[in-house]
Amino acid sequence: MSRYAGQSKEIHDLTTKTGVLLTNLGTPDSPTPRALRRYLAEFLSDPRVVEIPRLIWFVILHGIILRVRPKKSAKLYETVWTDEGSPLLVISKQQKAKVEQVLIEKYGDNVMVDVAMRYGNPSIGDALENFQKNGVNNIIVLPLYPQYAGPTIGATFDAVFNKIKKWRWIPSIHFQSGYHDKPLYIKALAASINNYIAEHGKPDKLVFSYHGMPKYFLEQGDPYYCFSHKTTRLVVEELGLSKDDYVMTFQSRFGKAEWLKPYTDETLAKLAEDGNKHVAIISPAFSADCLETLEELVHENKEVFIDAGGEKYHYIPALNDDDAHIDVMLELIEPHIN
């Protein structure tokens, strides 16, 4: 009789075993030019990330970008790297540990949890192979990007199914495609903002800064821009803010093409020039703090605001492994555990 890889019992004796896979974008193995070159080569080679004809992009990527950018990026990563390693991976492991603790207590050995990165290590492929070896026949994939976008959740979908399409026996799979408007997520964001206000006072402006993407992606049907606006609207309604209390922007643009607007850095400079002395900035698109928040938002954009005449600038951290955020994840996971 046929057997499932990694399973010692015949198929008719199998019970359901669920594997929960938490994923995020990725991180280099170390803050060095060599590690950044490997990471950026994988990341920027994905057609979900850069939609330029492959031959032209290959020449640009390998002839220019990978000769220059790794050294610059390594210096930035050095400023946020910790003794434990990459902040994104460290926080992702903390999230995994909390989710795993709850699920194991409730479901025992019938559930296992792993964490993986779309680019770099630990890889999605390795995590899925681990599930297969351990007899998992029900997989739940939770990409930790609240707002769906092709370069994030779409690319994760590609990686998962490019791996399992080669398996003889495809397990049951549930793929979570974002959670930008889930009530628990909205309440968790609102609570983090209220906690900030309780400690530092109400800012002149609350800035919602989302990771940017080329405007072309929106024009081709990517819903990220719309989902980001909906998240902002729901949080604003939860907080009872007026339209004069906040602005919404997009950060982290790259290259010469037009990206989603308004741009975060330009907006912060204008806010200061217009007399706003105190701003707080939050980035709901990030489920875990990383280079784009800990370096770009904490340091680069603070400098932009202060240099333009601002006085008080604070970054409100991502939800990370806050218990309210873990509750969001569990709500997305548990309905699919058999």
C-alpha positions in Angstrom: 0.0 0.0 0.0 1.2 3.6 -0.7 2.8 5.6 2.0 3.0 9.4 2.5 6.6 10.7 2.7 7.8 10.8 6.2 4.8 8.8 7.5 5.1 5.2 8.8 1.5 4.3 8.7 -0.6 3.3 5.7 -2.7 6.1 4.2 -6.0 4.7 5.6 -4.6 5.0 9.1 -3.6 8.7 8.8 -5.1 11.3 11.1 -5.1 15.0 10.1 -1.9 16.8 11.0 -1.8 20.5 10.4 1.2 22.6 9.5 1.0 26.4 10.0 3.5 28.4 8.0 4.0 32.1 8.9 5.8 33.9 6.2 7.4 37.3 5.6 9.4 39.0 2.9 13.0 38.1 3.8 16.3 39.2 5.1 20.0 38.7 4.3 21.9 36.2 6.4 24.2 38.9 7.6 24.8 42.6 7.2 27.6 42.2 4.6 27.9 43.1 0.9 28.2 39.4 0.0 25.1 38.4 1.9 23.2 41.4 0.5 24.2 40.5 -3.0 22.7 37.0 -2.7 19.6 38.3 -1.1 19.0 41.1 -3.6 19.7 38.9 -6.5 16.9 36.5 -5.4 14.5 39.3 -4.5 15.0 41.5 -7.5 15.0 38.6 -10.0 11.3 37.9 -9.2 9.0 39.2 -12.0 6.4 39.9 -9.3 8.8 42.4 -7.8 10.2 44.0 -11.0 8.0 43.9 -14.1 10.6 44.8 -16.7 11.3 42.5 -19.7 13.7 39.8 -18.3 16.6 40.3 -20.7 16.7 44.0 -20.2 16.3 43.7 -16.4 19.0 41.0 -16.2 21.5 43.4 -17.7 20.5 46.2 -15.4 20.4 44.0 -12.3 23.7 42.2 -12.8 25.5 44.9 -14.6 24.7 47.9 -12.4 22.5 47.3 -9.3 24.2 44.2 -7.8 27.6 45.9 -8.3 26.6 49.0 -6.3 23.6 48.4 -4.0 24.8 45.5 -1.8 27.5 47.7 -0.2 25.1 50.5 0.5 22.4 48.2 1.8 24.9 46.4 4.0 25.7 49.6 5.8 22.0 50.3 6.5 21.5 46.8 7.8 24.4 47.2 10.1 22.6 50.0 11.9 19.6 47.8 12.8 21.3 44.4 13.2 21.1 42.9 16.7 23.2 40.4 18.6 20.4 37.9 17.8 20.5 38.7 14.1 18.1 40.3 11.7 15.3 42.2 13.5 12.7 40.8 11.0 13.7 37.2 11.6 14.1 37.6 15.3 10.6 39.1 15.6 9.1 36.5 13.2 10.5 33.8 15.5 8.9 35.5 18.5 5.6 35.5 16.7 6.0 31.9 15.8 6.8 30.9 19.4 3.6 32.6 20.7 1.3 31.2 18.1 2.8 27.7 18.5 2.4 27.8 22.3 -1.3 28.5 22.0 -2.0 26.0 19.3 0.0 23.2 20.9 -1.9 23.8 24.2 -5.2 23.5 22.3 -4.5 20.9 19.7 -1.4 19.0 20.9 0.9 17.2 18.5 -1.6 17.4 15.7 -0.3 20.9 14.9 3.2 22.2 14.1 4.2 25.8 13.3 7.1 27.1 11.3 8.3 30.4 10.0 9.8 31.1 6.6 10.9 34.0 4.3 9.9 34.4 0.7 13.5 35.5 -0.1 16.5 34.3 1.8 16.5 32.0 4.9 14.8 30.2 6.4 13.2 29.3 3.1 9.6 28.4 2.2 10.8 25.3 0.4 12.7 24.0 3.4 9.7 24.6 5.7 7.3 22.8 3.4 9.8 19.9 3.1 9.8 19.7 6.9 6.0 19.6 7.0 6.1 16.7 4.4 8.7 14.7 6.4 6.5 15.1 9.5 3.4 13.8 7.9 1.5 17.1 7.6 -1.5 16.7 5.4 -3.3 20.0 6.1 -1.2 23.2 5.5 -2.2 26.7 6.5 -0.1 29.5 4.9 -0.3 32.9 6.6 1.7 35.6 4.8 2.1 38.4 7.3 1.2 41.2 5.0 -2.1 42.7 6.0 -2.8 44.4 2.6 -2.6 42.1 -0.4 0.0 43.0 -3.0 1.4 41.0 -5.9 5.0 41.5 -4.9 4.3 40.1 -1.4 1.4 37.8 -1.0 1.3 36.9 -4.8 5.0 36.1 -4.7 4.5 33.9 -1.6 1.7 32.0 -3.4 4.1 31.4 -6.3 6.8 30.0 -4.0 4.4 27.7 -2.1 2.8 26.2 -5.2 6.1 26.0 -7.2 7.3 23.7 -4.4 4.3 21.5 -3.8 3.4 21.0 -7.4 6.2 18.5 -7.6 4.8 16.4 -4.8 3.2 13.1 -5.5 0.4 13.8 -2.9 -0.8 17.3 -2.6 -2.1 18.0 1.0 -5.1 20.2 1.8 -4.0 23.8 1.7 -5.5 27.0 3.0 -3.8 30.2 1.8 -4.7 33.5 3.7 -4.7 36.3 1.2 -4.4 39.3 3.5 -6.3 40.8 6.5 -6.4 44.5 5.9 -9.9 45.0 7.2 -10.2 42.3 9.9 -11.8 43.9 13.1 -9.2 42.5 15.5 -6.3 43.9 13.3 -8.0 47.3 13.1 -8.5 47.3 16.9 -4.9 46.3 17.5 -3.6 49.1 15.4 -5.9 51.6 17.1 -4.8 50.4 20.5 -1.1 50.9 19.6 -1.9 54.5 18.6 -3.9 55.2 21.7 -1.0 53.8 23.8 1.3 56.3 22.1 -1.1 59.2 22.7 -1.4 58.3 26.3 2.4 58.4 26.7 3.4 61.3 24.4 0.2 63.3 23.8 -1.8 63.7 20.6 0.4 64.7 17.7 -0.4 67.6 15.4 -0.5 64.9 12.6 -0.7 61.2 12.7 1.1 59.8 9.6 0.0 56.4 8.1 3.0 55.4 6.0 2.6 52.3 3.8 5.3 50.6 1.8 5.2 52.0 -1.7 5.0 50.3 -5.1 5.2 51.5 -8.7 2.0 53.3 -9.8 2.0 50.9 -12.8 1.0 48.0 -10.5 -2.1 49.8 -9.4 -3.0 50.6 -13.0 -2.7 46.9 -13.9 -5.1 45.9 -11.1 -3.1 45.4 -8.0 -5.5 46.1 -5.0 -2.8 47.1 -2.5 -3.4 50.9 -2.8 -7.1 50.5 -2.2 -6.7 48.0 0.7 -4.2 50.4 2.3 -6.7 53.2 2.1 -9.4 51.0 3.6 -7.1 50.0 6.6 -6.5 53.7 7.2 -10.1 54.6 7.0 -11.2 51.9 9.4 -8.5 52.8 12.0 -9.4 56.5 11.8 -13.0 55.6 12.4 -12.1 53.3 15.3 -10.1 56.2 16.8 -12.7 58.9 16.0 -10.2 61.1 14.2 -11.1 64.0 11.9 -9.7 64.4 8.4 -7.4 67.1 9.8 -5.8 64.8 12.3 -4.0 62.5 9.9 -2.4 62.0 6.5 -1.6 58.9 4.5 1.6 58.4 2.6 3.8 55.8 0.8 7.5 55.1 1.5 10.5 53.1 0.3 10.4 54.0 -3.4 13.2 52.8 -5.7 14.2 53.8 -9.2 13.0 56.6 -11.4 9.5 55.4 -12.2 6.5 57.1 -10.5 5.3 55.3 -7.4 2.2 55.6 -5.3 1.8 59.0 -3.9 2.0 61.1 -1.7 5.6 60.2 -0.8 6.3 59.9 3.0 9.6 62.0 3.0 8.1 64.8 0.9 5.0 64.9 3.0 6.9 65.1 6.3 9.0 68.0 5.0 5.8 69.8 4.0 4.1 69.1 7.3 7.0 70.8 9.1 7.1 73.7 6.8 3.4 74.2 7.4 4.0 74.6 11.1 3.3 71.1 12.4 5.7 70.6 15.3 4.8 67.1 16.5 4.1 64.1 14.3 3.7 60.4 15.0 4.2 57.9 12.2 2.9 54.3 12.0 3.3 51.8 9.1 0.3 49.4 9.1 1.7 47.4 6.1 4.5 45.9 8.3 3.6 43.1 10.7 7.1 43.1 12.1 9.7 45.9 12.4 12.5 45.6 9.8 15.0 47.8 7.9 12.2 49.9 6.3 10.8 50.8 9.7 13.8 50.8 12.0 16.1 52.7 9.7 14.0 54.5 7.2 11.1 55.6 9.5 13.0 55.9 12.8 16.0 57.7 11.5 15.9 58.9 7.8 12.4 60.4 7.9 12.9 61.9 11.4 15.9 63.8 10.0 13.7 65.0 7.1 11.0 66.3 9.5 13.4 67.9 12.0 15.5 69.6 9.3 12.4 71.1 7.8 11.4 72.7 11.1 9.6 70.0 13.1 10.4 69.4 16.7 8.9 66.2 18.0 8.8 63.0 15.9 8.1 59.5 17.0 7.6 56.1 15.2 4.9 53.9 16.6 6.3 50.3 16.4 4.7 47.6 14.3 2.4 45.2 16.1 5.3 42.6 16.2 4.5 39.9 18.8 2.1 42.0 20.8 -0.6 39.7 22.2 -3.3 41.6 20.3 -1.5 40.8 17.1 -1.1 37.2 18.0 -4.9 37.0 18.5 -5.3 38.3 14.9 -3.1 35.5 13.6 -4.9 32.9 15.7 -8.3 34.1 14.4 -7.0 33.6 10.8 -5.5 30.2 11.5 -7.8 28.3 13.8 -10.9 27.9 11.5 -8.7 25.8 9.2 -7.4 23.4 11.7 -9.3 20.1 11.2 
